[in-house]
Amino acid sequence: MSHPISRFSIPDIKDLPDDIRARILETQEKAGFVPNVFLALARRPAEWRAFFAYHDALMLNPDSRLSKGEREMIVVAVSGRNQCIYCVVAHGAILRIHEKKPLLADQVATNHLKADITPRQKAMCDFAILITEASHSIGDAHFEAMRGHGFADEDIWDIGAIAAFFGLSNRMANLTAMRPNDEFYLMGRVPKAK
């Protein structure tokens, strides 16, 4: 392949454990393609399961007061700061779809302070980037500032956990030179073909 998915070897889907193969095929059926992260991380099944279990607990949590778009905003802001092309491109596509704003992901990834988002969302991204770059400096004043924007403690936990988890994800994607699927680049930018 002229553009490999990863600098590490990728297992064949047919050789994967049943649960992982089933999830990959289900995702392929729903999305129309297999996101490269599923294949790149599948070389270590136990880690794949742990990664996606935590991912799903954060990103698919029906009890979170953060919208799906806001959760993706956090991912894109953190991934932009960590220079993770895979997560910026893949989660940028999901952000554009959830928010129905074709320019938003590029804005958030580059400079969330100039993005077309609310002051509350800018504070959320600021806090996520603080987790990313200087989590050791977080103190009570940061929590009070977040509460001033209407975030409850559980929301603050969600923001911090998503930022921390995607710090791991970004570093693994950078380690593996994970390539974004071509499909992600246009998702949410142009109307879907009927």
Disulfide bonds with the S-S distance in Angstrom:
none
